[in-house]
């Protein structure tokens, strides 16, 4: 299983970014996927999740209405569209799936929201 995130960067408050996670080594379309984030000195937290078909999503209260999780099962890719970004969204963002009783993580992509 390999998960490779991309799309992070430095953005001003109020700006937008789209993160991508390219998956390989497993049947992507069969598994729910998640985005987590970890800010310096804080616990890793669940940001958003999506079921295998892409028909059901869930979000942390802190990002509801601003972030959208989606997936393209034809491209084995997970996305996180982030809008109205705030300084408190600054974190390393990780792609995640749970398969055969273990969690799999990507290497993470840094998102920094600052003026």
N, C-alpha and C positions, 0 to 999 in steps of 0.2 A: 504494500500500500504506500502510495506516495501522494502527498498533498503539497502543492506549491502555490503560495499566495503571491499576489502582485498588486500594484496599483496604489500603494501607500505614498505618502509624501507630506510636504508642508503646505497648509492651506490656511487662509485667513478665516476668522470667525464669520459665520454665515455662508461660507463656501460649500462646495460639494466635491465628493470623490466617489469613484466606483472601484471597489476591490473585486478581484477575481481569485478563484482558487481552482487550479487545474488538478484533476484527480486522475490517478492511474493505478493499476495493479489490483483492481477489484471491480465488481459490477456496480458502477456508480448509480445507475438508475434503480437499484434495489435497496438503497440505504438512505435514511434520513441524514441530513447534514446540518451543521451548526457553525455559527461564527461566535467566537469568544474574544474577549479583550483583557489585557492586563496593563494597568497603569503602574508607574513606579511606586513601590511600597504598598501596593494593594493586591488583593486576591484576584485571581483570574475569574472573570464573570461571563455568564452567558449573555450574549447580545441578541441573537435571533436564531431561530431554527426553522427548518422546512422539511416536510415529509418527502418520501421517495418520489412521489408523483409530482410534487410541486403544488399540490392543491390545498395544503394547509400550512400556515405559518404561525409563529409566535414570536413575541418581542419582549425585551425588558421594558419596563415602564419608562425608563430614562430615554429610550430612543423611539418609542411609539410615535408614529406620525412624521418622523424624520428619516428613518432608515427603512429600506425595503430589501428583503432577502429574496433571491430568485435562483433558478437553476436551469441549465440547458442540458438535458440528458443526452441529447445527440452529440454534444461537444464535451461531455464529462466535466462540466465546469459549473462552479457555484459562484454567485455574485452577491455583493452587498453594496447597494446604492445608498450613499450617505448624503443627506442634504441638511441645510441649516446647522452646520457643524459648530460646536461650541468648544471652548478650551478644555472643558472637562471630558471631551471625547478623545483627548490625546491619550494614546495607548499603543501597545503592540497588538495587532489583530491577528487572530489565529483561526484557521479553518479546522474543523473537527468532524470525525465520524466515529461511531461505536460499532465495532464489528467483531464477532466471535469473542465476546467477553472482554474486549480491551478497547481503550481509546486510542485513536490515531490523531496526530497533530502535524500541521505544517510547521515551517520554520518561523512563520510570522512576518508581518509587514508593518512597519512603523507609520502611524498616522499622528501628525503633529498639527494642532490647531492653534495658531498664534498670529498676532499682528506684528 
